[in-house]
Amino acid sequence: MGVAMDLPVTVHLKRPIMEGEREIRSLLFDEPDIGTDIDYLEMLEGIDEAPPPHVGMRVSLFWIARLAGISEDAARQIKASDQKAVSDAVDAVFGAIGRSSPEQEDSAAGKPEAAAD
């Protein structure tokens, strides 16, 4: 297991995004709550074992929005120049709580490893 990291994780955006009238210059990523885990599992229902590429992007968008506490519409505005830092923050959050990140999940099972216990 990796080195423990303090939560939340802050990402300073190179290019701000908007949520309504509010300009967002940094994102604060924190661990998911039980409701988020339930919503995630419900989102996965009916997804094939070999889903099209957009499904993986949709899963990433879900986690970015939920862990950063922003809407998916706001998360869709994250620019390519910020995507690596944002993805690293999501991975860091899952690592800090001892779970696999969405990219590391067992796609054949269609659910996070922690939920399979």
C-alpha positions as CSV (number, residue, x, y, z in Angstrom):
1,M,0.0,0.0,0.0
2,G,1.2,3.5,-0.8
3,V,2.1,6.3,1.5
4,A,-0.8,7.7,3.4
5,M,-2.0,11.1,2.2
6,D,-3.9,13.7,4.0
7,L,-7.4,14.5,2.7
8,P,-8.7,16.6,1.2
9,V,-6.4,17.0,-1.9
10,T,-6.3,20.4,-3.5
11,V,-5.8,21.0,-7.3
12,H,-5.1,24.5,-8.5
13,L,-6.6,24.8,-12.0
14,K,-4.5,26.4,-14.8
15,R,-7.8,27.4,-16.4
16,P,-10.7,28.2,-14.1
17,I,-14.2,26.7,-14.6
18,M,-17.6,28.1,-13.9
19,E,-20.4,26.7,-11.8
20,G,-23.3,29.0,-12.4
21,E,-22.0,32.5,-11.6
22,R,-19.1,31.2,-9.5
23,E,-15.6,31.0,-10.9
24,I,-13.7,28.0,-9.6
25,R,-9.9,28.3,-9.6
26,S,-9.2,25.2,-7.4
27,L,-10.8,21.9,-6.6
28,L,-10.8,20.2,-3.2
29,F,-11.1,16.5,-3.5
30,D,-12.3,14.5,-0.5
31,E,-13.4,10.9,0.1
32,P,-16.8,9.6,-1.1
33,D,-19.7,9.2,1.2
34,I,-22.0,6.1,1.2
35,G,-24.6,7.9,-1.0
36,T,-22.0,8.4,-3.6
37,D,-21.0,4.8,-3.5
38,I,-24.6,3.7,-3.9
39,D,-25.1,6.2,-6.8
40,Y,-22.0,4.8,-8.5
41,L,-23.1,1.2,-8.2
42,E,-26.6,2.1,-9.6
43,M,-24.9,3.9,-12.5
44,L,-23.0,0.7,-13.3
45,E,-26.1,-1.4,-13.5
46,G,-26.7,-2.6,-17.0
47,I,-23.3,-1.7,-18.3
48,D,-21.8,-4.4,-20.5
49,E,-18.5,-6.1,-19.6
50,A,-16.9,-4.4,-22.7
51,P,-18.5,-1.0,-22.6
52,P,-17.8,1.6,-25.2
53,P,-15.1,4.2,-24.4
54,H,-17.5,7.0,-23.5
55,V,-18.6,4.9,-20.5
56,G,-15.2,5.0,-19.0
57,M,-15.1,8.8,-19.5
58,R,-18.6,9.0,-17.9
59,V,-17.3,7.1,-14.8
60,S,-14.3,9.5,-14.5
61,L,-16.6,12.5,-14.8
62,F,-18.8,11.0,-12.1
63,W,-15.9,10.6,-9.6
64,I,-14.4,14.0,-10.4
65,A,-17.6,15.8,-9.8
66,R,-18.5,13.8,-6.7
67,L,-15.1,13.9,-5.0
68,A,-14.7,17.6,-5.8
69,G,-18.2,18.5,-4.7
70,I,-19.1,20.2,-8.0
71,S,-21.8,19.5,-10.6
72,E,-21.0,17.3,-13.6
73,D,-21.7,20.3,-15.8
74,A,-18.9,22.2,-14.1
75,A,-16.6,19.1,-14.2
76,R,-17.2,18.9,-18.0
77,Q,-15.4,22.3,-18.3
78,I,-12.1,21.0,-17.0
79,K,-9.5,21.7,-19.7
80,A,-7.1,19.1,-21.0
81,S,-4.2,21.0,-19.4
82,D,-5.7,20.3,-16.0
83,Q,-6.9,16.7,-16.6
84,K,-3.7,14.9,-15.4
85,A,-3.6,16.8,-12.1
86,V,-7.3,16.2,-11.6
87,S,-7.0,12.5,-12.4
88,D,-4.0,12.2,-10.0
89,A,-6.1,13.8,-7.3
90,V,-8.8,11.2,-7.8
91,D,-6.3,8.5,-7.6
92,A,-4.7,10.0,-4.5
93,V,-8.1,10.1,-2.7
94,F,-8.8,6.5,-3.5
95,G,-5.3,5.5,-2.4
96,A,-5.7,7.4,0.8
97,I,-8.8,5.4,1.7
98,G,-7.3,2.1,0.6
99,R,-9.4,1.6,-2.5
100,S,-8.7,1.2,-6.1
101,S,-9.2,4.2,-8.3
102,P,-11.9,3.9,-11.0
103,E,-9.2,3.2,-13.7
104,Q,-7.9,0.3,-11.6
105,E,-11.3,-1.4,-10.9
106,D,-12.1,-4.8,-12.1
107,S,-14.0,-4.0,-15.2
108,A,-15.2,-7.6,-15.6
109,A,-17.0,-7.4,-12.2
110,G,-18.3,-3.9,-13.1
111,K,-18.0,-2.6,-9.6
112,P,-15.3,-1.3,-7.3
113,E,-13.1,-3.8,-5.5
114,A,-14.1,-2.4,-2.1
115,A,-17.8,-3.1,-2.9
116,A,-17.1,-6.7,-3.8
117,D,-16.1,-7.6,-0.3
